[in-house]
Amino acid sequence: MNSPIYGLVLSGGRSERMQRDKAALDYHGVSQLEWTMGLLTPPHVARAFVSVRRDQGADPLRSRFACIQDVHDGLGPLAGILAAQAAHPEVAWLVVACDLPFLDRATLLHLIAERQPDRLATAYRSTSDAAPEPLCAIYEPACRQPLLAYLERGQGKGKGKACPRSFLQRSDVALLDQPCWSALTNVNTVDEYSSAVTRLGKREQAEAQSFAPASKPDEQGQQGKRGKHVSIQYFAALREQVGLHEERVQTRATTPAELYAELRERHHFSLPVESLRVAVNDEFADWAQALADGDVVVFLPPVAGG
């Protein structure tokens, strides 16, 4: 019988780059900590906790929830995971960072559905480098001792190493492709926060417009002549070739395939469409999917690793 799953929201960071508490930021009408805890509910997890530093126990925002205090200092996310495993060593832990405003329940449900309890952990591959994403992952009870041994050997210590990603890369872990390319995008700076708020606002607007009455035939015809406006985001090799992370274009392309053909001619991209993945409005898409005015399209080149 599989071990039950408990949820753990990591909120013990010092938010130095953000210059304010990331757990208290508002993207969805409530604090980000409340939003994330709201994703970790039965029956998907049996219980959920907030991971805190020892000096955060009386914080009004965090103390509204059941908390687990760190027992190690200076280990970053590892401290929260180790404290949770020590408190309840018999369960698996669905660990989630509190700075993931694009995370949705569908992504977590997919992770839980694809859980492989005979491995030490189940995690998503990063869309940027294919390495394990350690802060949205399920850690099985069996990984507690290997994680402690890893820490004892000093492999999890030192600047830049106090992160479970290195442990997962060295361990027997099930790796999954992300169902939504942006779900695990973390937000660490003031500029990233402003951009995320704008993107989330546009998403909500697009969802509302999907229920609006259809345009009249003559209006549709005029829009077809003018083309549509879409936002395009580039990653890895494409970003290097075009020199941009994002651009907004007017196009008459009806599908992502046609759009990439236009852009390839304009920017002289070297990668053929067969080597890319495409996402439309935060969901992986088919190259023949119909594009609409206001869509956000992301072209994802292949990454190193498996």
C-alpha positions in Angstrom: 0.0 0.0 0.0 1.3 3.4 -0.9 2.2 5.9 1.8 -0.2 8.8 2.3 0.8 12.1 0.9 1.2 15.2 3.0 1.6 18.7 1.5 4.4 21.1 2.5 4.6 24.7 1.3 8.1 26.1 1.7 7.8 29.7 3.0 11.1 30.1 5.0 13.0 32.1 2.4 14.2 35.6 3.3 12.9 37.2 0.1 16.0 39.3 -0.2 15.8 40.0 -4.0 12.0 40.7 -3.7 12.6 43.1 -0.8 9.3 42.0 0.8 7.8 38.7 2.0 7.0 36.6 -1.1 4.5 34.6 0.9 2.4 37.7 1.4 2.3 38.9 -2.2 -1.1 39.1 -3.8 -1.5 37.6 -7.3 -5.0 36.1 -7.0 -6.9 38.2 -4.5 -5.3 36.5 -1.5 -1.8 36.1 -0.3 0.4 33.7 -2.2 0.8 31.5 0.8 -3.0 31.2 1.1 -3.3 30.5 -2.6 -0.7 27.7 -2.5 -2.2 26.1 0.6 -5.6 26.2 -1.1 -4.1 23.9 -3.8 -3.1 21.3 -1.2 -6.4 20.0 -0.1 -8.0 16.5 0.5 -8.4 14.1 -1.1 -5.2 14.9 -3.0 -3.1 15.3 0.2 -4.2 14.0 3.6 -2.8 17.1 5.5 -0.9 20.2 4.6 1.7 22.2 6.5 3.7 25.4 6.1 7.5 25.2 6.4 8.9 28.1 8.4 12.2 29.2 9.9 12.5 29.1 13.7 12.0 32.8 13.9 8.8 32.8 11.9 6.7 30.7 14.3 4.7 33.8 15.5 4.2 35.4 12.1 0.5 36.2 11.7 0.3 35.0 8.1 2.0 31.7 8.7 0.6 30.9 12.1 -2.9 30.6 10.6 -1.8 27.2 9.3 -0.2 24.2 10.8 3.5 24.8 10.6 6.7 22.8 10.8 9.8 24.7 11.9 13.2 24.1 10.5 15.7 22.2 12.7 18.7 23.1 10.5 19.9 26.6 9.7 21.4 27.8 6.4 20.2 24.9 4.3 17.4 26.7 2.4 14.7 24.4 1.1 16.6 21.3 2.3 15.9 22.5 5.9 12.2 22.5 5.3 12.1 19.1 3.7 14.3 17.5 6.4 12.1 19.0 9.2 9.0 17.6 7.6 10.5 14.2 7.1 11.6 14.2 10.7 8.1 15.2 12.0 6.3 12.6 9.8 8.8 10.0 8.5 6.1 7.6 7.5 4.5 9.7 4.7 5.4 11.0 1.3 5.8 14.8 1.0 4.4 16.9 -1.9 6.8 19.8 -1.5 5.8 23.1 -3.2 7.6 26.5 -3.1 5.4 29.5 -2.2 6.8 31.7 -5.0 5.0 29.8 -7.9 2.0 32.1 -8.8 1.3 30.2 -12.1 1.1 26.8 -10.4 -2.4 25.3 -10.8 -4.2 22.3 -9.4 -4.1 20.5 -12.7 -0.3 20.4 -12.5 -0.3 19.0 -9.0 -3.0 16.5 -9.9 -0.9 15.3 -12.8 2.2 14.9 -10.5 0.2 12.9 -8.0 -1.4 10.7 -10.7 2.0 9.9 -12.2 3.6 9.3 -8.8 6.0 6.4 -8.7 6.3 5.4 -5.0 8.9 2.8 -5.7 11.4 5.6 -6.6 12.9 8.0 -4.1 10.9 10.9 -5.6 8.7 12.0 -8.5 9.5 15.4 -10.1 9.1 17.4 -13.2 11.8 18.2 -15.7 12.7 21.8 -15.9 11.7 23.3 -19.3 15.0 25.2 -19.4 17.6 22.5 -18.7 15.7 19.2 -18.2 17.1 18.9 -14.6 14.7 17.9 -11.8 12.5 20.7 -10.4 12.9 20.1 -6.7 10.3 22.5 -5.4 7.3 20.9 -6.9 8.0 17.3 -6.3 6.9 14.2 -4.2 9.5 12.9 -1.8 8.9 9.4 -0.7 9.6 8.1 2.9 12.5 6.0 1.5 14.4 9.1 0.5 14.9 10.4 4.0 18.0 8.4 4.9 19.7 8.9 1.5 19.0 12.7 1.9 20.5 12.7 5.4 23.5 10.8 4.1 23.9 13.2 1.2 23.9 16.1 3.7 26.3 14.3 6.0 28.8 13.9 3.1 28.7 17.6 2.7 27.2 17.4 -0.8 24.3 19.6 0.1 26.3 22.3 1.9 28.1 25.4 0.7 27.0 28.4 -1.4 24.7 27.4 -4.3 24.5 23.8 -3.0 21.8 24.1 -0.3 19.2 22.8 -2.7 17.7 19.4 -3.2 18.1 19.6 -7.0 21.6 18.2 -6.7 20.4 15.3 -4.6 17.6 14.5 -7.1 20.1 14.5 -10.0 22.1 11.8 -8.2 19.2 9.7 -7.1 16.6 7.2 -8.5 13.9 9.7 -9.4 10.9 9.5 -11.8 11.0 12.6 -14.1 7.9 13.9 -15.8 7.3 16.4 -18.6 5.4 19.5 -17.4 1.8 19.6 -18.7 2.0 23.4 -18.5 5.2 25.1 -19.4 4.8 28.1 -17.1 3.4 26.4 -14.0 6.7 26.2 -12.2 8.0 29.7 -13.1 9.1 31.2 -9.8 9.1 34.9 -9.1 12.0 36.4 -7.2 12.4 40.1 -8.0 10.2 43.2 -8.0 10.3 43.3 -11.9 9.3 39.6 -12.1 6.5 40.3 -9.7 5.1 43.1 -11.9 5.4 41.0 -15.0 3.6 38.1 -13.3 0.8 40.3 -12.2 0.4 41.6 -15.7 0.4 38.1 -17.2 -2.0 36.7 -14.7 -4.4 39.7 -15.4 -4.2 39.0 -19.1 -5.0 35.3 -18.6 -8.1 36.1 -16.5 -9.2 38.6 -19.2 -8.7 36.0 -21.9 -10.8 33.5 -19.9 -13.5 36.1 -19.4 -13.5 36.9 -23.1 -13.9 33.3 -24.0 -17.5 33.6 -22.8 -18.2 36.8 -24.6 -20.7 36.9 -27.6 -19.1 36.1 -30.9 -18.3 39.0 -33.3 -20.6 39.8 -36.1 -19.6 38.4 -39.5 -18.5 41.8 -40.9 -16.4 42.4 -37.8 -14.8 39.0 -38.2 -14.0 39.8 -41.8 -12.3 43.1 -40.9 -10.2 41.4 -38.2 -9.2 38.7 -40.7 -7.9 41.4 -43.1 -5.9 43.2 -40.4 -4.5 40.0 -38.9 -4.2 39.2 -35.2 -1.9 40.4 -32.5 0.0 37.7 -30.6 2.7 37.8 -28.0 5.7 35.5 -28.5 8.2 34.3 -25.9 11.6 32.8 -26.9 13.8 30.5 -24.9 17.3 29.0 -25.1 18.7 29.0 -28.7 15.9 31.0 -30.2 16.3 33.7 -27.6 20.0 33.9 -28.4 19.3 34.1 -32.1 16.7 36.8 -32.0 18.2 38.8 -29.1 14.8 39.1 -27.4 12.9 37.2 -24.7 9.5 38.5 -25.8 7.9 40.4 -28.7 4.4 41.3 -29.9 3.6 40.9 -33.6 0.7 41.3 -36.0 0.2 38.3 -38.1 -2.2 36.6 -40.5 -0.9 33.1 -39.4 -3.7 30.8 -38.4 -1.6 28.2 -36.6 1.6 28.1 -34.6 3.2 26.3 -37.5 2.4 29.2 -39.9 3.5 31.7 -37.3 6.9 30.0 -36.8 7.4 29.9 -40.5 6.9 33.7 -40.7 9.2 34.3 -37.7 11.8 31.9 -39.1 12.0 33.9 -42.3 12.1 37.2 -40.4 14.7 36.2 -37.8 16.6 33.5 -39.8 16.1 30.9 -37.1 18.2 27.8 -37.7 16.0 25.3 -35.9 13.3 23.4 -37.9 9.8 23.3 -36.5 10.2 19.5 -36.0 12.8 20.1 -33.2 10.5 22.5 -31.2 7.6 22.3 -28.8 5.0 25.0 -28.8 2.7 26.3 -26.0 -0.3 28.6 -26.4 -1.7 30.5 -23.4 0.4 28.4 -20.9 -0.6 25.0 -22.3 1.4 22.7 -24.6 -0.3 22.9 -28.0 -0.6 21.2 -31.4 1.2 22.9 -34.3 -2.2 22.9 -36.1 -4.1 24.5 -33.3 -6.0 27.7 -34.3 -4.6 30.9 -33.1 -6.7 33.8 -31.8 -6.1 37.5 -31.3 -4.3 38.1 -28.0 -2.7 34.6 -27.7 0.6 34.1 -26.0 2.8 31.7 -27.9 6.0 30.1 -26.6 8.5 28.3 -28.8 10.6 25.8 -26.8 13.8 24.5 -28.3 15.2 21.1 -27.3 17.2 21.0 -24.0 20.2 19.0 -23.0 19.6 15.8 -21.0 16.9 13.2 -20.8 
